[in-house]
Amino acid sequence: MNIQRFQQDTVIHAIALIMGVPFLSLEAWESAAAAIGSNMFEGYQPTRRGIEIIRNYTTGKISFNTFIRAAKHKAYRKKR
């Protein structure tokens, strides 16, 4: 896990990253890491965009239907 720390107004914040994608809580990072890890056993090759989609779903920023739509359209793949 890559954690970057910075100080802002005397409050220390930690940001957990997966492939450069920030997660603002350890709980969100753990949830995404578990989802990514289990899918890698099935051949998923993570990309930055894919991790953003997983993060957005696990943190409630996108709905399950939007998550599935992204998967069906392979929005997580690297752009060529």
Gaussian input, Z-matrix of N, CA and C with variables (Angstrom, degrees):
# hf/3-21g

backbone

0 1
 N
 C     1     B1
 C     2     B2     1     A1
 N     3     B3     2     A2     1     D1
 C     4     B4     3     A3     2     D2
 C     5     B5     4     A4     3     D3
 N     6     B6     5     A5     4     D4
 C     7     B7     6     A6     5     D5
 C     8     B8     7     A7     6     D6
 N     9     B9     8     A8     7     D7
 C    10    B10     9     A9     8     D8
 C    11    B11    10    A10     9     D9
 N    12    B12    11    A11    10    D10
 C    13    B13    12    A12    11    D11
 C    14    B14    13    A13    12    D12
 N    15    B15    14    A14    13    D13
 C    16    B16    15    A15    14    D14
 C    17    B17    16    A16    15    D15
 N    18    B18    17    A17    16    D16
 C    19    B19    18    A18    17    D17
 C    20    B20    19    A19    18    D18
 N    21    B21    20    A20    19    D19
 C    22    B22    21    A21    20    D20
 C    23    B23    22    A22    21    D21
 N    24    B24    23    A23    22    D22
 C    25    B25    24    A24    23    D23
 C    26    B26    25    A25    24    D24
 N    27    B27    26    A26    25    D25
 C    28    B28    27    A27    26    D26
 C    29    B29    28    A28    27    D27
 N    30    B30    29    A29    28    D28
 C    31    B31    30    A30    29    D29
 C    32    B32    31    A31    30    D30
 N    33    B33    32    A32    31    D31
 C    34    B34    33    A33    32    D32
 C    35    B35    34    A34    33    D33
 N    36    B36    35    A35    34    D34
 C    37    B37    36    A36    35    D35
 C    38    B38    37    A37    36    D36
 N    39    B39    38    A38    37    D37
 C    40    B40    39    A39    38    D38
 C    41    B41    40    A40    39    D39
 N    42    B42    41    A41    40    D40
 C    43    B43    42    A42    41    D41
 C    44    B44    43    A43    42    D42
 N    45    B45    44    A44    43    D43
 C    46    B46    45    A45    44    D44
 C    47    B47    46    A46    45    D45
 N    48    B48    47    A47    46    D46
 C    49    B49    48    A48    47    D47
 C    50    B50    49    A49    48    D48
 N    51    B51    50    A50    49    D49
 C    52    B52    51    A51    50    D50
 C    53    B53    52    A52    51    D51
 N    54    B54    53    A53    52    D52
 C    55    B55    54    A54    53    D53
 C    56    B56    55    A55    54    D54
 N    57    B57    56    A56    55    D55
 C    58    B58    57    A57    56    D56
 C    59    B59    58    A58    57    D57
 N    60    B60    59    A59    58    D58
 C    61    B61    60    A60    59    D59
 C    62    B62    61    A61    60    D60
 N    63    B63    62    A62    61    D61
 C    64    B64    63    A63    62    D62
 C    65    B65    64    A64    63    D63
 N    66    B66    65    A65    64    D64
 C    67    B67    66    A66    65    D65
 C    68    B68    67    A67    66    D66
 N    69    B69    68    A68    67    D67
 C    70    B70    69    A69    68    D68
 C    71    B71    70    A70    69    D69
 N    72    B72    71    A71    70    D70
 C    73    B73    72    A72    71    D71
 C    74    B74    73    A73    72    D72
 N    75    B75    74    A74    73    D73
 C    76    B76    75    A75    74    D74
 C    77    B77    76    A76    75    D75
 N    78    B78    77    A77    76    D76
 C    79    B79    78    A78    77    D77
 C    80    B80    79    A79    78    D78
 N    81    B81    80    A80    79    D79
 C    82    B82    81    A81    80    D80
 C    83    B83    82    A82    81    D81
 N    84    B84    83    A83    82    D82
 C    85    B85    84    A84    83    D83
 C    86    B86    85    A85    84    D84
 N    87    B87    86    A86    85    D85
 C    88    B88    87    A87    86    D86
 C    89    B89    88    A88    87    D87
 N    90    B90    89    A89    88    D88
 C    91    B91    90    A90    89    D89
 C    92    B92    91    A91    90    D90
 N    93    B93    92    A92    91    D91
 C    94    B94    93    A93    92    D92
 C    95    B95    94    A94    93    D93
 N    96    B96    95    A95    94    D94
 C    97    B97    96    A96    95    D95
 C    98    B98    97    A97    96    D96
 N    99    B99    98    A98    97    D97
 C   100   B100    99    A99    98    D98
 C   101   B101   100   A100    99    D99
 N   102   B102   101   A101   100   D100
 C   103   B103   102   A102   101   D101
 C   104   B104   103   A103   102   D102
 N   105   B105   104   A104   103   D103
 C   106   B106   105   A105   104   D104
 C   107   B107   106   A106   105   D105
 N   108   B108   107   A107   106   D106
 C   109   B109   108   A108   107   D107
 C   110   B110   109   A109   108   D108
 N   111   B111   110   A110   109   D109
 C   112   B112   111   A111   110   D110
 C   113   B113   112   A112   111   D111
 N   114   B114   113   A113   112   D112
 C   115   B115   114   A114   113   D113
 C   116   B116   115   A115   114   D114
 N   117   B117   116   A116   115   D115
 C   118   B118   117   A117   116   D116
 C   119   B119   118   A118   117   D117
 N   120   B120   119   A119   118   D118
 C   121   B121   120   A120   119   D119
 C   122   B122   121   A121   120   D120
 N   123   B123   122   A122   121   D121
 C   124   B124   123   A123   122   D122
 C   125   B125   124   A124   123   D123
 N   126   B126   125   A125   124   D124
 C   127   B127   126   A126   125   D125
 C   128   B128   127   A127   126   D126
 N   129   B129   128   A128   127   D127
 C   130   B130   129   A129   128   D128
 C   131   B131   130   A130   129   D129
 N   132   B132   131   A131   130   D130
 C   133   B133   132   A132   131   D131
 C   134   B134   133   A133   132   D132
 N   135   B135   134   A134   133   D133
 C   136   B136   135   A135   134   D134
 C   137   B137   136   A136   135   D135
 N   138   B138   137   A137   136   D136
 C   139   B139   138   A138   137   D137
 C   140   B140   139   A139   138   D138
 N   141   B141   140   A140   139   D139
 C   142   B142   141   A141   140   D140
 C   143   B143   142   A142   141   D141
 N   144   B144   143   A143   142   D142
 C   145   B145   144   A144   143   D143
 C   146   B146   145   A145   144   D144
 N   147   B147   146   A146   145   D145
 C   148   B148   147   A147   146   D146
 C   149   B149   148   A148   147   D147
 N   150   B150   149   A149   148   D148
 C   151   B151   150   A150   149   D149
 C   152   B152   151   A151   150   D150
 N   153   B153   152   A152   151   D151
 C   154   B154   153   A153   152   D152
 C   155   B155   154   A154   153   D153
 N   156   B156   155   A155   154   D154
 C   157   B157   156   A156   155   D155
 C   158   B158   157   A157   156   D156
 N   159   B159   158   A158   157   D157
 C   160   B160   159   A159   158   D158
 C   161   B161   160   A160   159   D159
 N   162   B162   161   A161   160   D160
 C   163   B163   162   A162   161   D161
 C   164   B164   163   A163   162   D162
 N   165   B165   164   A164   163   D163
 C   166   B166   165   A165   164   D164
 C   167   B167   166   A166   165   D165
 N   168   B168   167   A167   166   D166
 C   169   B169   168   A168   167   D167
 C   170   B170   169   A169   168   D168
 N   171   B171   170   A170   169   D169
 C   172   B172   171   A171   170   D170
 C   173   B173   172   A172   171   D171
 N   174   B174   173   A173   172   D172
 C   175   B175   174   A174   173   D173
 C   176   B176   175   A175   174   D174
 N   177   B177   176   A176   175   D175
 C   178   B178   177   A177   176   D176
 C   179   B179   178   A178   177   D177
 N   180   B180   179   A179   178   D178
 C   181   B181   180   A180   179   D179
 C   182   B182   181   A181   180   D180
 N   183   B183   182   A182   181   D181
 C   184   B184   183   A183   182   D182
 C   185   B185   184   A184   183   D183
 N   186   B186   185   A185   184   D184
 C   187   B187   186   A186   185   D185
 C   188   B188   187   A187   186   D186
 N   189   B189   188   A188   187   D187
 C   190   B190   189   A189   188   D188
 C   191   B191   190   A190   189   D189
 N   192   B192   191   A191   190   D190
 C   193   B193   192   A192   191   D191
 C   194   B194   193   A193   192   D192
 N   195   B195   194   A194   193   D193
 C   196   B196   195   A195   194   D194
 C   197   B197   196   A196   195   D195
 N   198   B198   197   A197   196   D196
 C   199   B199   198   A198   197   D197
 C   200   B200   199   A199   198   D198
 N   201   B201   200   A200   199   D199
 C   202   B202   201   A201   200   D200
 C   203   B203   202   A202   201   D201
 N   204   B204   203   A203   202   D202
 C   205   B205   204   A204   203   D203
 C   206   B206   205   A205   204   D204
 N   207   B207   206   A206   205   D205
 C   208   B208   207   A207   206   D206
 C   209   B209   208   A208   207   D207
 N   210   B210   209   A209   208   D208
 C   211   B211   210   A210   209   D209
 C   212   B212   211   A211   210   D210
 N   213   B213   212   A212   211   D211
 C   214   B214   213   A213   212   D212
 C   215   B215   214   A214   213   D213
 N   216   B216   215   A215   214   D214
 C   217   B217   216   A216   215   D215
 C   218   B218   217   A217   216   D216
 N   219   B219   218   A218   217   D217
 C   220   B220   219   A219   218   D218
 C   221   B221   220   A220   219   D219
 N   222   B222   221   A221   220   D220
 C   223   B223   222   A222   221   D221
 C   224   B224   223   A223   222   D222
 N   225   B225   224   A224   223   D223
 C   226   B226   225   A225   224   D224
 C   227   B227   226   A226   225   D225
 N   228   B228   227   A227   226   D226
 C   229   B229   228   A228   227   D227
 C   230   B230   229   A229   228   D228
 N   231   B231   230   A230   229   D229
 C   232   B232   231   A231   230   D230
 C   233   B233   232   A232   231   D231
 N   234   B234   233   A233   232   D232
 C   235   B235   234   A234   233   D233
 C   236   B236   235   A235   234   D234
 N   237   B237   236   A236   235   D235
 C   238   B238   237   A237   236   D236
 C   239   B239   238   A238   237   D237

   B1=1.4513
   B2=1.5123
   B3=1.2879
   B4=1.4496
   B5=1.5231
   B6=1.3071
   B7=1.4645
   B8=1.5129
   B9=1.3119
   B10=1.4518
   B11=1.5196
   B12=1.3090
   B13=1.4582
   B14=1.5228
   B15=1.3153
   B16=1.4467
   B17=1.5154
   B18=1.3244
   B19=1.4530
   B20=1.5223
   B21=1.3238
   B22=1.4623
   B23=1.5191
   B24=1.3219
   B25=1.4629
   B26=1.5219
   B27=1.3032
   B28=1.4646
   B29=1.5305
   B30=1.3239
   B31=1.4636
   B32=1.5210
   B33=1.3118
   B34=1.4589
   B35=1.5217
   B36=1.3258
   B37=1.4474
   B38=1.5219
   B39=1.3001
   B40=1.4622
   B41=1.5164
   B42=1.3197
   B43=1.4606
   B44=1.5150
   B45=1.3126
   B46=1.4525
   B47=1.5234
   B48=1.3182
   B49=1.4611
   B50=1.5232
   B51=1.3293
   B52=1.4589
   B53=1.5233
   B54=1.3067
   B55=1.4701
   B56=1.5277
   B57=1.3277
   B58=1.4577
   B59=1.5194
   B60=1.3220
   B61=1.4673
   B62=1.5277
   B63=1.3403
   B64=1.4674
   B65=1.5252
   B66=1.3122
   B67=1.4608
   B68=1.5175
   B69=1.3094
   B70=1.4547
   B71=1.5196
   B72=1.3262
   B73=1.4663
   B74=1.5187
   B75=1.3099
   B76=1.4524
   B77=1.5266
   B78=1.3236
   B79=1.4670
   B80=1.5344
   B81=1.3355
   B82=1.4659
   B83=1.5234
   B84=1.3477
   B85=1.4603
   B86=1.5205
   B87=1.3339
   B88=1.4642
   B89=1.5199
   B90=1.3196
   B91=1.4618
   B92=1.5257
   B93=1.3257
   B94=1.4664
   B95=1.5251
   B96=1.3241
   B97=1.4656
   B98=1.5260
   B99=1.3349
   B100=1.4698
   B101=1.5254
   B102=1.3438
   B103=1.4650
   B104=1.5233
   B105=1.3119
   B106=1.4625
   B107=1.5263
   B108=1.3376
   B109=1.4599
   B110=1.5149
   B111=1.3259
   B112=1.4655
   B113=1.5251
   B114=1.3256
   B115=1.4622
   B116=1.5201
   B117=1.3243
   B118=1.4577
   B119=1.5285
   B120=1.3349
   B121=1.4641
   B122=1.5251
   B123=1.3223
   B124=1.4658
   B125=1.5278
   B126=1.3331
   B127=1.4543
   B128=1.5202
   B129=1.3253
   B130=1.4675
   B131=1.5166
   B132=1.3215
   B133=1.4549
   B134=1.5238
   B135=1.3305
   B136=1.4608
   B137=1.5181
   B138=1.3128
   B139=1.4686
   B140=1.5217
   B141=1.3029
   B142=1.4711
   B143=1.5279
   B144=1.3294
   B145=1.4606
   B146=1.5274
   B147=1.3101
   B148=1.4580
   B149=1.5173
   B150=1.3238
   B151=1.4569
   B152=1.5236
   B153=1.3305
   B154=1.4685
   B155=1.5282
   B156=1.3289
   B157=1.4713
   B158=1.5217
   B159=1.3363
   B160=1.4629
   B161=1.5252
   B162=1.3347
   B163=1.4680
   B164=1.5234
   B165=1.3277
   B166=1.4580
   B167=1.5290
   B168=1.3195
   B169=1.4681
   B170=1.5302
   B171=1.3374
   B172=1.4636
   B173=1.5233
   B174=1.3253
   B175=1.4667
   B176=1.5264
   B177=1.3335
   B178=1.4616
   B179=1.5177
   B180=1.3371
   B181=1.4632
   B182=1.5193
   B183=1.3306
   B184=1.4657
   B185=1.5247
   B186=1.3146
   B187=1.4655
   B188=1.5279
   B189=1.3310
   B190=1.4563
   B191=1.5249
   B192=1.3414
   B193=1.4713
   B194=1.5233
   B195=1.3174
   B196=1.4697
   B197=1.5279
   B198=1.3270
   B199=1.4608
   B200=1.5283
   B201=1.3355
   B202=1.4634
   B203=1.5232
   B204=1.3182
   B205=1.4684
   B206=1.5349
   B207=1.3204
   B208=1.4706
   B209=1.5268
   B210=1.3321
   B211=1.4674
   B212=1.5260
   B213=1.3309
   B214=1.4686
   B215=1.5258
   B216=1.3188
   B217=1.4709
   B218=1.5168
   B219=1.3455
   B220=1.4721
   B221=1.5299
   B222=1.3480
   B223=1.4649
   B224=1.5275
   B225=1.3307
   B226=1.4524
   B227=1.5267
   B228=1.3207
   B229=1.4655
   B230=1.5233
   B231=1.3124
   B232=1.4625
   B233=1.5193
   B234=1.3274
   B235=1.4593
   B236=1.5109
   B237=1.3193
   B238=1.4682
   B239=1.4919
   A1=108.23
   A2=115.96
   A3=122.39
   A4=107.86
   A5=117.41
   A6=120.59
   A7=109.05
   A8=115.32
   A9=121.25
   A10=107.98
   A11=116.85
   A12=120.76
   A13=108.79
   A14=115.49
   A15=120.25
   A16=108.81
   A17=116.04
   A18=120.49
   A19=108.57
   A20=115.04
   A21=120.64
   A22=106.86
   A23=116.87
   A24=121.82
   A25=112.00
   A26=117.13
   A27=126.39
   A28=114.41
   A29=118.17
   A30=121.68
   A31=107.19
   A32=116.91
   A33=120.36
   A34=108.52
   A35=116.52
   A36=123.44
   A37=108.59
   A38=116.78
   A39=121.22
   A40=107.66
   A41=116.01
   A42=121.23
   A43=107.87
   A44=116.20
   A45=121.34
   A46=107.84
   A47=116.89
   A48=122.12
   A49=110.61
   A50=114.95
   A51=122.00
   A52=105.12
   A53=116.37
   A54=122.61
   A55=111.84
   A56=116.42
   A57=121.80
   A58=114.61
   A59=118.05
   A60=121.71
   A61=108.20
   A62=117.93
   A63=120.10
   A64=113.54
   A65=114.88
   A66=123.97
   A67=106.07
   A68=117.00
   A69=120.23
   A70=114.26
   A71=116.81
   A72=119.07
   A73=108.94
   A74=114.86
   A75=119.84
   A76=109.93
   A77=117.00
   A78=121.01
   A79=111.19
   A80=117.59
   A81=121.25
   A82=110.31
   A83=116.50
   A84=120.84
   A85=110.22
   A86=117.18
   A87=121.08
   A88=111.84
   A89=116.95
   A90=121.41
   A91=110.61
   A92=115.88
   A93=120.00
   A94=110.88
   A95=117.60
   A96=120.84
   A97=110.74
   A98=116.90
   A99=120.35
   A100=110.43
   A101=117.23
   A102=120.90
   A103=111.05
   A104=116.65
   A105=121.11
   A106=110.01
   A107=116.37
   A108=120.56
   A109=112.85
   A110=116.95
   A111=119.18
   A112=111.35
   A113=117.44
   A114=120.26
   A115=112.30
   A116=117.57
   A117=120.06
   A118=110.81
   A119=117.29
   A120=120.15
   A121=110.91
   A122=116.73
   A123=121.84
   A124=111.84
   A125=116.88
   A126=120.24
   A127=115.96
   A128=118.04
   A129=120.47
   A130=109.85
   A131=116.40
   A132=121.93
   A133=107.39
   A134=117.27
   A135=119.64
   A136=112.94
   A137=114.12
   A138=122.99
   A139=106.37
   A140=116.13
   A141=119.78
   A142=110.03
   A143=117.71
   A144=121.20
   A145=110.92
   A146=117.10
   A147=120.22
   A148=112.06
   A149=116.13
   A150=120.17
   A151=110.61
   A152=117.24
   A153=120.11
   A154=110.52
   A155=116.69
   A156=120.99
   A157=110.23
   A158=117.14
   A159=121.01
   A160=110.17
   A161=117.14
   A162=120.45
   A163=110.59
   A164=116.29
   A165=119.91
   A166=111.79
   A167=116.84
   A168=119.49
   A169=111.25
   A170=117.00
   A171=119.46
   A172=112.59
   A173=118.33
   A174=121.04
   A175=112.38
   A176=116.64
   A177=120.34
   A178=115.53
   A179=117.90
   A180=120.33
   A181=112.11
   A182=116.79
   A183=120.60
   A184=108.41
   A185=115.53
   A186=121.00
   A187=110.83
   A188=115.19
   A189=120.67
   A190=110.36
   A191=116.92
   A192=120.38
   A193=111.40
   A194=117.39
   A195=120.87
   A196=110.30
   A197=116.55
   A198=121.68
   A199=110.54
   A200=117.06
   A201=121.92
   A202=110.87
   A203=116.82
   A204=120.89
   A205=109.73
   A206=117.14
   A207=120.88
   A208=110.50
   A209=116.33
   A210=120.10
   A211=110.97
   A212=116.65
   A213=119.82
   A214=111.87
   A215=116.30
   A216=120.11
   A217=112.15
   A218=115.64
   A219=121.93
   A220=111.94
   A221=114.66
   A222=120.71
   A223=112.25
   A224=116.29
   A225=121.16
   A226=112.36
   A227=117.99
   A228=120.81
   A229=111.57
   A230=113.95
   A231=119.74
   A232=108.50
   A233=114.99
   A234=118.94
   A235=108.50
   A236=115.67
   A237=120.10
   A238=111.71
   D1=136.57
   D2=178.08
   D3=-102.75
   D4=118.28
   D5=179.01
   D6=-119.43
   D7=127.66
   D8=175.56
   D9=-107.15
   D10=136.71
   D11=179.15
   D12=-116.87
   D13=141.80
   D14=175.36
   D15=-146.68
   D16=158.16
   D17=-178.11
   D18=-111.84
   D19=133.72
   D20=-179.57
   D21=-141.14
   D22=118.21
   D23=-179.96
   D24=51.71
   D25=46.79
   D26=178.76
   D27=62.23
   D28=11.64
   D29=174.95
   D30=-108.03
   D31=128.44
   D32=179.62
   D33=-92.10
   D34=127.17
   D35=179.61
   D36=-112.54
   D37=146.01
   D38=173.60
   D39=-120.25
   D40=135.23
   D41=178.35
   D42=-119.76
   D43=120.57
   D44=176.60
   D45=-87.79
   D46=138.12
   D47=-177.43
   D48=-122.67
   D49=144.87
   D50=167.05
   D51=-128.12
   D52=117.81
   D53=-177.67
   D54=50.18
   D55=38.29
   D56=177.50
   D57=83.40
   D58=-1.65
   D59=179.51
   D60=-90.62
   D61=121.49
   D62=-176.91
   D63=-78.45
   D64=144.41
   D65=173.76
   D66=-125.01
   D67=124.33
   D68=-173.06
   D69=-84.53
   D70=-3.14
   D71=174.47
   D72=-141.22
   D73=151.28
   D74=178.09
   D75=-65.36
   D76=-35.18
   D77=178.41
   D78=-61.21
   D79=-43.51
   D80=178.64
   D81=-65.77
   D82=-40.22
   D83=179.03
   D84=-62.79
   D85=-46.54
   D86=-178.92
   D87=-62.70
   D88=-40.14
   D89=179.38
   D90=-63.80
   D91=-46.81
   D92=179.55
   D93=-66.52
   D94=-42.07
   D95=-179.39
   D96=-61.67
   D97=-39.53
   D98=178.58
   D99=-65.46
   D100=-43.26
   D101=179.69
   D102=-64.57
   D103=-43.78
   D104=-179.47
   D105=-65.10
   D106=-46.26
   D107=-179.09
   D108=-60.34
   D109=-45.00
   D110=-178.90
   D111=-67.25
   D112=-34.92
   D113=178.87
   D114=-74.00
   D115=-26.57
   D116=177.69
   D117=-65.77
   D118=-29.26
   D119=176.09
   D120=-64.69
   D121=-22.92
   D122=-179.39
   D123=-99.34
   D124=11.53
   D125=174.84
   D126=101.01
   D127=-0.61
   D128=178.68
   D129=-65.37
   D130=130.88
   D131=175.72
   D132=-109.66
   D133=107.58
   D134=-174.25
   D135=-65.36
   D136=143.36
   D137=172.59
   D138=-126.07
   D139=164.96
   D140=177.70
   D141=-57.69
   D142=-44.37
   D143=-179.42
   D144=-64.30
   D145=-40.57
   D146=178.09
   D147=-62.43
   D148=-39.67
   D149=178.92
   D150=-68.51
   D151=-36.95
   D152=175.34
   D153=-60.75
   D154=-42.62
   D155=179.98
   D156=-63.95
   D157=-45.77
   D158=178.91
   D159=-62.69
   D160=-44.35
   D161=178.22
   D162=-58.94
   D163=-46.12
   D164=-177.90
   D165=-63.80
   D166=-35.03
   D167=177.45
   D168=-72.22
   D169=-47.25
   D170=-176.58
   D171=-68.41
   D172=-19.91
   D173=177.69
   D174=-100.17
   D175=3.35
   D176=175.71
   D177=82.55
   D178=11.05
   D179=179.95
   D180=-76.17
   D181=-25.57
   D182=175.15
   D183=-129.05
   D184=154.15
   D185=-179.04
   D186=-79.88
   D187=167.59
   D188=176.45
   D189=-60.25
   D190=-41.54
   D191=179.64
   D192=-61.88
   D193=-41.32
   D194=177.62
   D195=-65.60
   D196=-39.25
   D197=177.61
   D198=-61.43
   D199=-46.87
   D200=179.52
   D201=-65.20
   D202=-40.25
   D203=178.76
   D204=-61.15
   D205=-41.98
   D206=178.20
   D207=-63.03
   D208=-39.80
   D209=179.02
   D210=-65.94
   D211=-44.08
   D212=-179.51
   D213=-63.72
   D214=-35.04
   D215=179.97
   D216=-89.29
   D217=4.39
   D218=178.96
   D219=53.01
   D220=40.36
   D221=-179.36
   D222=-65.81
   D223=-14.49
   D224=-177.02
   D225=-82.39
   D226=-11.44
   D227=-176.61
   D228=-72.61
   D229=157.37
   D230=175.88
   D231=-66.93
   D232=139.93
   D233=176.31
   D234=-77.54
   D235=141.73
   D236=-178.41
   D237=-99.03

